[in-house]
Amino acid sequence: MIQSMTGFGKQVIELSQKKISIEIKSLNSKNLDLNARMPSQYREKELQLRNLISKNMGRGKVDFSLYVEITGEETTASVNASVVKKYINQLRDLKLAGIGSNQDADLLEMAMRLPDALKTQREEIDEDEFIAIENGVKQALVEINQYRSDEGKALEKDFKLRIENLQNLLAQVIEIDPERIEGVKERLQKAVGELKENVDENRFEQELIYYLEKYDITEEKIRLKNHLSYFEESLNSEDSNGKKLGFIGQEIGREINTIGSKSNYAPMQKLVVQMKDELEKIKEQLLNVL
């Protein structure tokens, strides 16, 4: 079963003094590109969380966000009184010099906006809190992978439809191929007849065989049929391997292009254009397969 690289998972953890929101979002990418955003006090656990996410996501452009909202009365921030006092004294000096506000309340407001007016004590991560966060991340990963699986089912349905269309078009190519070969023979014989010269029959037979071999697409038809079957078989495998499907898609395209270049027959070239259109739709969707 294939999976999409697009997904979203979210978990909210309610603690006694905090509400922690965890979000994981993913888009398509050739490799794993993980971007993590979290408060500085959790940075020491970032590598551990990254490893957990990487193990479960495979590849894709992944955004991991951890938001913390303080719901209790406790806070690690406090007014840095000595710094604020110095700021106010300096602002008063400016006032005496004729610059700035005349109100102490205004001076205090200005001082509180200046750097280091507030000091924050580094809060150590509580082990129970981190376990709750880790479990929340795991639940968000379950949610996003379920999202990816649901998207994958829609992609799989579309792929099977496109492959079936390609198989039907290939069947039409096989059906009209004998007619095409007869047309090639007739054109060659007509061209020779218009020369109004005696032609060595043996030499003509050799040239006819050469041109028929040049336009022969038997190998391409067999290989294309095998590639389409292999693509369908890979869709039904237990793992999701978008890169493998991409390689098979390239081989399918190579055979279709060769049939088109050899066909030299308008009805067949029309079918080849339709095959290329179906394959292009498959390739667009393959970019989003895990």
LOTIKE-247150 format. One record per residue (C-alpha): residue in one letter; x, y, z. Coordinates in steps of 0.02 Angstrom, whole numbers. Layout:
BEGIN
<type = a; c1 = X; c2 = Y; c3 = Z> $
...
***
This chain:
BEGIN
<type = m; c1 = 0; c2 = 0; c3 = 0> $
<type = i; c1 = 70; c2 = 169; c3 = -49> $
<type = q; c1 = 71; c2 = 324; c3 = 60> $
<type = s; c1 = 66; c2 = 507; c3 = 15> $
<type = m; c1 = 200; c2 = 624; c3 = 81> $
<type = t; c1 = 66; c2 = 753; c3 = 122> $
<type = g; c1 = -5; c2 = 746; c3 = 297> $
<type = f; c1 = -47; c2 = 835; c3 = 459> $
<type = g; c1 = -53; c2 = 779; c3 = 640> $
<type = k; c1 = -91; c2 = 876; c3 = 800> $
<type = q; c1 = -98; c2 = 838; c3 = 985> $
<type = v; c1 = -136; c2 = 951; c3 = 1135> $
<type = i; c1 = -67; c2 = 907; c3 = 1307> $
<type = e; c1 = -149; c2 = 984; c3 = 1461> $
<type = l; c1 = -33; c2 = 995; c3 = 1612> $
<type = s; c1 = -62; c2 = 1077; c3 = 1781> $
<type = q; c1 = 24; c2 = 1240; c3 = 1734> $
<type = k; c1 = 42; c2 = 1226; c3 = 1544> $
<type = k; c1 = -47; c2 = 1184; c3 = 1383> $
<type = i; c1 = 71; c2 = 1109; c3 = 1255> $
<type = s; c1 = 20; c2 = 1099; c3 = 1072> $
<type = i; c1 = 113; c2 = 983; c3 = 954> $
<type = e; c1 = 94; c2 = 998; c3 = 765> $
<type = i; c1 = 177; c2 = 896; c3 = 627> $
<type = k; c1 = 150; c2 = 942; c3 = 444> $
<type = s; c1 = 230; c2 = 861; c3 = 292> $
<type = l; c1 = 241; c2 = 898; c3 = 106> $
<type = n; c1 = 330; c2 = 808; c3 = -36> $
<type = s; c1 = 520; c2 = 811; c3 = -50> $
<type = k; c1 = 654; c2 = 697; c3 = -125> $
<type = n; c1 = 731; c2 = 666; c3 = 47> $
<type = l; c1 = 688; c2 = 698; c3 = 229> $
<type = d; c1 = 695; c2 = 885; c3 = 267> $
<type = l; c1 = 646; c2 = 910; c3 = 449> $
<type = n; c1 = 622; c2 = 1084; c3 = 522> $
<type = a; c1 = 589; c2 = 1097; c3 = 710> $
<type = r; c1 = 520; c2 = 1248; c3 = 805> $
<type = m; c1 = 510; c2 = 1242; c3 = 995> $
<type = p; c1 = 545; c2 = 1350; c3 = 1149> $
<type = s; c1 = 727; c2 = 1362; c3 = 1199> $
<type = q; c1 = 705; c2 = 1262; c3 = 1361> $
<type = y; c1 = 663; c2 = 1107; c3 = 1259> $
<type = r; c1 = 813; c2 = 1119; c3 = 1143> $
<type = e; c1 = 913; c2 = 991; c3 = 1242> $
<type = k; c1 = 783; c2 = 861; c3 = 1193> $
<type = e; c1 = 773; c2 = 916; c3 = 1011> $
<type = l; c1 = 888; c2 = 779; c3 = 944> $
<type = q; c1 = 788; c2 = 645; c3 = 1031> $
<type = l; c1 = 625; c2 = 711; c3 = 958> $
<type = r; c1 = 704; c2 = 730; c3 = 786> $
<type = n; c1 = 760; c2 = 548; c3 = 787> $
<type = l; c1 = 585; c2 = 492; c3 = 838> $
<type = i; c1 = 504; c2 = 592; c3 = 697> $
<type = s; c1 = 634; c2 = 541; c3 = 566> $
<type = k; c1 = 609; c2 = 357; c3 = 605> $
<type = n; c1 = 422; c2 = 371; c3 = 575> $
<type = m; c1 = 413; c2 = 491; c3 = 428> $
<type = g; c1 = 532; c2 = 414; c3 = 299> $
<type = r; c1 = 550; c2 = 564; c3 = 185> $
<type = g; c1 = 465; c2 = 728; c3 = 144> $
<type = k; c1 = 475; c2 = 910; c3 = 197> $
<type = v; c1 = 421; c2 = 899; c3 = 379> $
<type = d; c1 = 381; c2 = 1045; c3 = 495> $
<type = f; c1 = 375; c2 = 1002; c3 = 681> $
<type = s; c1 = 310; c2 = 1137; c3 = 799> $
<type = l; c1 = 294; c2 = 1135; c3 = 988> $
<type = y; c1 = 197; c2 = 1279; c3 = 1069> $
<type = v; c1 = 185; c2 = 1310; c3 = 1256> $
<type = e; c1 = 50; c2 = 1414; c3 = 1340> $
<type = i; c1 = 65; c2 = 1451; c3 = 1527> $
<type = t; c1 = -105; c2 = 1422; c3 = 1607> $
<type = g; c1 = -53; c2 = 1436; c3 = 1792> $
<type = e; c1 = 4; c2 = 1585; c3 = 1894> $
<type = e; c1 = 186; c2 = 1531; c3 = 1903> $
<type = t; c1 = 310; c2 = 1611; c3 = 1784> $
<type = t; c1 = 498; c2 = 1605; c3 = 1763> $
<type = a; c1 = 507; c2 = 1788; c3 = 1711> $
<type = s; c1 = 536; c2 = 1927; c3 = 1838> $
<type = v; c1 = 578; c2 = 2111; c3 = 1834> $
<type = n; c1 = 764; c2 = 2147; c3 = 1835> $
<type = a; c1 = 747; c2 = 2288; c3 = 1964> $
<type = s; c1 = 928; c2 = 2349; c3 = 1962> $
<type = v; c1 = 930; c2 = 2365; c3 = 1772> $
<type = v; c1 = 762; c2 = 2454; c3 = 1767> $
<type = k; c1 = 820; c2 = 2575; c3 = 1903> $
<type = k; c1 = 975; c2 = 2620; c3 = 1804> $
<type = y; c1 = 870; c2 = 2648; c3 = 1648> $
<type = i; c1 = 752; c2 = 2765; c3 = 1742> $
<type = n; c1 = 899; c2 = 2866; c3 = 1814> $
<type = q; c1 = 972; c2 = 2886; c3 = 1639> $
<type = l; c1 = 804; c2 = 2937; c3 = 1569> $
<type = r; c1 = 785; c2 = 3067; c3 = 1709> $
<type = d; c1 = 955; c2 = 3138; c3 = 1662> $
<type = l; c1 = 892; c2 = 3156; c3 = 1484> $
<type = k; c1 = 735; c2 = 3242; c3 = 1549> $
<type = l; c1 = 842; c2 = 3367; c3 = 1647> $
<type = a; c1 = 935; c2 = 3400; c3 = 1486> $
<type = g; c1 = 770; c2 = 3444; c3 = 1403> $
<type = i; c1 = 749; c2 = 3278; c3 = 1312> $
<type = g; c1 = 610; c2 = 3151; c3 = 1341> $
<type = s; c1 = 455; c2 = 3135; c3 = 1449> $
<type = n; c1 = 413; c2 = 3233; c3 = 1608> $
<type = q; c1 = 317; c2 = 3093; c3 = 1696> $
<type = d; c1 = 398; c2 = 2954; c3 = 1800> $
<type = a; c1 = 263; c2 = 2836; c3 = 1742> $
<type = d; c1 = 315; c2 = 2868; c3 = 1563> $
<type = l; c1 = 497; c2 = 2839; c3 = 1611> $
<type = l; c1 = 452; c2 = 2672; c3 = 1690> $
<type = e; c1 = 355; c2 = 2618; c3 = 1536> $
<type = m; c1 = 502; c2 = 2663; c3 = 1426> $
<type = a; c1 = 626; c2 = 2575; c3 = 1541> $
<type = m; c1 = 525; c2 = 2414; c3 = 1539> $
<type = r; c1 = 538; c2 = 2407; c3 = 1350> $
<type = l; c1 = 728; c2 = 2416; c3 = 1351> $
<type = p; c1 = 841; c2 = 2262; c3 = 1341> $
<type = d; c1 = 864; c2 = 2154; c3 = 1497> $
<type = a; c1 = 722; c2 = 2239; c3 = 1592> $
<type = l; c1 = 652; c2 = 2066; c3 = 1620> $
<type = k; c1 = 756; c2 = 1918; c3 = 1673> $
<type = t; c1 = 705; c2 = 1739; c3 = 1641> $
<type = q; c1 = 771; c2 = 1593; c3 = 1739> $
<type = r; c1 = 809; c2 = 1439; c3 = 1636> $
<type = e; c1 = 680; c2 = 1307; c3 = 1677> $
<type = e; c1 = 738; c2 = 1127; c3 = 1684> $
<type = i; c1 = 629; c2 = 1004; c3 = 1590> $
<type = d; c1 = 529; c2 = 895; c3 = 1707> $
<type = e; c1 = 550; c2 = 711; c3 = 1659> $
<type = d; c1 = 364; c2 = 676; c3 = 1675> $
<type = e; c1 = 327; c2 = 827; c3 = 1565> $
<type = f; c1 = 447; c2 = 766; c3 = 1430> $
<type = i; c1 = 370; c2 = 592; c3 = 1434> $
<type = a; c1 = 201; c2 = 674; c3 = 1405> $
<type = i; c1 = 275; c2 = 774; c3 = 1259> $
<type = e; c1 = 355; c2 = 618; c3 = 1186> $
<type = n; c1 = 190; c2 = 524; c3 = 1196> $
<type = g; c1 = 104; c2 = 673; c3 = 1116> $
<type = v; c1 = 228; c2 = 670; c3 = 972> $
<type = k; c1 = 198; c2 = 484; c3 = 948> $
<type = q; c1 = 10; c2 = 513; c3 = 941> $
<type = a; c1 = 34; c2 = 654; c3 = 816> $
<type = l; c1 = 142; c2 = 537; c3 = 710> $
<type = v; c1 = 4; c2 = 405; c3 = 713> $
<type = e; c1 = -119; c2 = 538; c3 = 656> $
<type = i; c1 = -10; c2 = 605; c3 = 515> $
<type = n; c1 = 33; c2 = 430; c3 = 452> $
<type = q; c1 = -152; c2 = 387; c3 = 448> $
<type = y; c1 = -179; c2 = 547; c3 = 349> $
<type = r; c1 = -40; c2 = 492; c3 = 230> $
<type = s; c1 = -117; c2 = 320; c3 = 211> $
<type = d; c1 = -287; c2 = 392; c3 = 169> $
<type = e; c1 = -209; c2 = 507; c3 = 39> $
<type = g; c1 = -111; c2 = 356; c3 = -27> $
<type = k; c1 = -272; c2 = 259; c3 = -57> $
<type = a; c1 = -336; c2 = 400; c3 = -168> $
<type = l; c1 = -171; c2 = 404; c3 = -263> $
<type = e; c1 = -172; c2 = 215; c3 = -283> $
<type = k; c1 = -347; c2 = 219; c3 = -356> $
<type = d; c1 = -292; c2 = 351; c3 = -483> $
<type = f; c1 = -133; c2 = 254; c3 = -528> $
<type = k; c1 = -232; c2 = 94; c3 = -561> $
<type = l; c1 = -350; c2 = 190; c3 = -674> $
<type = r; c1 = -204; c2 = 266; c3 = -772> $
<type = i; c1 = -115; c2 = 98; c3 = -788> $
<type = e; c1 = -275; c2 = 17; c3 = -850> $
<type = n; c1 = -292; c2 = 156; c3 = -980> $
<type = l; c1 = -112; c2 = 126; c3 = -1036> $
<type = q; c1 = -144; c2 = -61; c3 = -1050> $
<type = n; c1 = -298; c2 = -28; c3 = -1158> $
<type = l; c1 = -201; c2 = 91; c3 = -1269> $
<type = l; c1 = -60; c2 = -37; c3 = -1286> $
<type = a; c1 = -189; c2 = -168; c3 = -1337> $
<type = q; c1 = -246; c2 = -50; c3 = -1475> $
<type = v; c1 = -66; c2 = -25; c3 = -1530> $
<type = i; c1 = -42; c2 = -214; c3 = -1540> $
<type = e; c1 = -204; c2 = -230; c3 = -1638> $
<type = i; c1 = -159; c2 = -105; c3 = -1774> $
<type = d; c1 = 25; c2 = -153; c3 = -1785> $
<type = p; c1 = 1; c2 = -283; c3 = -1926> $
<type = e; c1 = -95; c2 = -152; c3 = -2025> $
<type = r; c1 = 49; c2 = -30; c3 = -1999> $
<type = i; c1 = 178; c2 = -156; c3 = -2062> $
<type = e; c1 = 75; c2 = -189; c3 = -2218> $
<type = g; c1 = 68; c2 = -3; c3 = -2247> $
<type = v; c1 = 258; c2 = 9; c3 = -2237> $
<type = k; c1 = 275; c2 = -133; c3 = -2365> $
<type = e; c1 = 152; c2 = -50; c3 = -2483> $
<type = r; c1 = 240; c2 = 118; c3 = -2474> $
<type = l; c1 = 408; c2 = 38; c3 = -2512> $
<type = q; c1 = 340; c2 = -62; c3 = -2658> $
<type = k; c1 = 252; c2 = 91; c3 = -2727> $
<type = a; c1 = 412; c2 = 193; c3 = -2712> $
<type = v; c1 = 511; c2 = 59; c3 = -2805> $
<type = g; c1 = 376; c2 = 46; c3 = -2939> $
<type = e; c1 = 387; c2 = 233; c3 = -2971> $
<type = l; c1 = 571; c2 = 218; c3 = -3011> $
<type = k; c1 = 526; c2 = 134; c3 = -3176> $
<type = e; c1 = 686; c2 = 35; c3 = -3172> $
<type = n; c1 = 726; c2 = -148; c3 = -3158> $
<type = v; c1 = 754; c2 = -193; c3 = -2975> $
<type = d; c1 = 853; c2 = -339; c3 = -2908> $
<type = e; c1 = 720; c2 = -439; c3 = -2816> $
<type = n; c1 = 844; c2 = -513; c3 = -2694> $
<type = r; c1 = 913; c2 = -342; c3 = -2651> $
<type = f; c1 = 737; c2 = -275; c3 = -2634> $
<type = e; c1 = 693; c2 = -415; c3 = -2512> $
<type = q; c1 = 849; c2 = -374; c3 = -2410> $
<type = e; c1 = 805; c2 = -189; c3 = -2402> $
<type = l; c1 = 626; c2 = -231; c3 = -2359> $
<type = i; c1 = 682; c2 = -341; c3 = -2215> $
<type = y; c1 = 800; c2 = -203; c3 = -2155> $
<type = y; c1 = 662; c2 = -72; c3 = -2152> $
<type = l; c1 = 538; c2 = -190; c3 = -2071> $
<type = e; c1 = 664; c2 = -229; c3 = -1934> $
<type = k; c1 = 696; c2 = -43; c3 = -1913> $
<type = y; c1 = 510; c2 = -11; c3 = -1886> $
<type = d; c1 = 478; c2 = -169; c3 = -1785> $
<type = i; c1 = 411; c2 = -132; c3 = -1610> $
<type = t; c1 = 388; c2 = -311; c3 = -1547> $
<type = e; c1 = 519; c2 = -291; c3 = -1408> $
<type = e; c1 = 449; c2 = -124; c3 = -1355> $
<type = k; c1 = 272; c2 = -194; c3 = -1342> $
<type = i; c1 = 332; c2 = -339; c3 = -1234> $
<type = r; c1 = 438; c2 = -229; c3 = -1121> $
<type = l; c1 = 300; c2 = -99; c3 = -1102> $
<type = k; c1 = 175; c2 = -235; c3 = -1055> $
<type = n; c1 = 298; c2 = -303; c3 = -925> $
<type = h; c1 = 332; c2 = -130; c3 = -853> $
<type = l; c1 = 146; c2 = -94; c3 = -834> $
<type = s; c1 = 122; c2 = -260; c3 = -744> $
<type = y; c1 = 272; c2 = -226; c3 = -632> $
<type = f; c1 = 205; c2 = -52; c3 = -588> $
<type = e; c1 = 37; c2 = -128; c3 = -539> $
<type = e; c1 = 125; c2 = -265; c3 = -439> $
<type = s; c1 = 229; c2 = -134; c3 = -346> $
<type = l; c1 = 70; c2 = -37; c3 = -303> $
<type = n; c1 = 2; c2 = -191; c3 = -215> $
<type = s; c1 = 161; c2 = -221; c3 = -112> $
<type = e; c1 = 159; c2 = -193; c3 = 77> $
<type = d; c1 = 286; c2 = -51; c3 = 76> $
<type = s; c1 = 270; c2 = 121; c3 = -3> $
<type = n; c1 = 415; c2 = 154; c3 = -120> $
<type = g; c1 = 386; c2 = 309; c3 = -225> $
<type = k; c1 = 564; c2 = 308; c3 = -293> $
<type = k; c1 = 544; c2 = 131; c3 = -360> $
<type = l; c1 = 380; c2 = 177; c3 = -444> $
<type = g; c1 = 468; c2 = 330; c3 = -516> $
<type = f; c1 = 603; c2 = 220; c3 = -595> $
<type = i; c1 = 470; c2 = 105; c3 = -670> $
<type = g; c1 = 380; c2 = 259; c3 = -736> $
<type = q; c1 = 541; c2 = 313; c3 = -824> $
<type = e; c1 = 555; c2 = 142; c3 = -908> $
<type = i; c1 = 373; c2 = 152; c3 = -963> $
<type = g; c1 = 408; c2 = 322; c3 = -1040> $
<type = r; c1 = 561; c2 = 257; c3 = -1131> $
<type = e; c1 = 463; c2 = 117; c3 = -1215> $
<type = i; c1 = 319; c2 = 234; c3 = -1263> $
<type = n; c1 = 442; c2 = 357; c3 = -1341> $
<type = t; c1 = 527; c2 = 219; c3 = -1441> $
<type = i; c1 = 359; c2 = 155; c3 = -1506> $
<type = g; c1 = 317; c2 = 333; c3 = -1558> $
<type = s; c1 = 482; c2 = 359; c3 = -1649> $
<type = k; c1 = 467; c2 = 192; c3 = -1742> $
<type = s; c1 = 281; c2 = 194; c3 = -1781> $
<type = n; c1 = 282; c2 = 305; c3 = -1936> $
<type = y; c1 = 94; c2 = 279; c3 = -1939> $
<type = a; c1 = -31; c2 = 415; c3 = -1895> $
<type = p; c1 = -161; c2 = 307; c3 = -1803> $
<type = m; c1 = -24; c2 = 231; c3 = -1694> $
<type = q; c1 = 57; c2 = 399; c3 = -1661> $
<type = k; c1 = -113; c2 = 462; c3 = -1601> $
<type = l; c1 = -118; c2 = 319; c3 = -1476> $
<type = v; c1 = 60; c2 = 359; c3 = -1421> $
<type = v; c1 = 10; c2 = 539; c3 = -1384> $
<type = q; c1 = -133; c2 = 475; c3 = -1274> $
<type = m; c1 = -11; c2 = 357; c3 = -1185> $
<type = k; c1 = 109; c2 = 501; c3 = -1151> $
<type = d; c1 = -35; c2 = 604; c3 = -1080> $
<type = e; c1 = -82; c2 = 463; c3 = -959> $
<type = l; c1 = 99; c2 = 437; c3 = -908> $
<type = e; c1 = 123; c2 = 623; c3 = -875> $
<type = k; c1 = -22; c2 = 619; c3 = -752> $
<type = i; c1 = 57; c2 = 469; c3 = -665> $
<type = k; c1 = 225; c2 = 559; c3 = -651> $
<type = e; c1 = 144; c2 = 713; c3 = -575> $
<type = q; c1 = 63; c2 = 608; c3 = -439> $
<type = l; c1 = 220; c2 = 504; c3 = -409> $
<type = l; c1 = 307; c2 = 660; c3 = -344> $
<type = n; c1 = 195; c2 = 648; c3 = -191> $
<type = v; c1 = 218; c2 = 461; c3 = -154> $
<type = l; c1 = 322; c2 = 415; c3 = -2> $
***
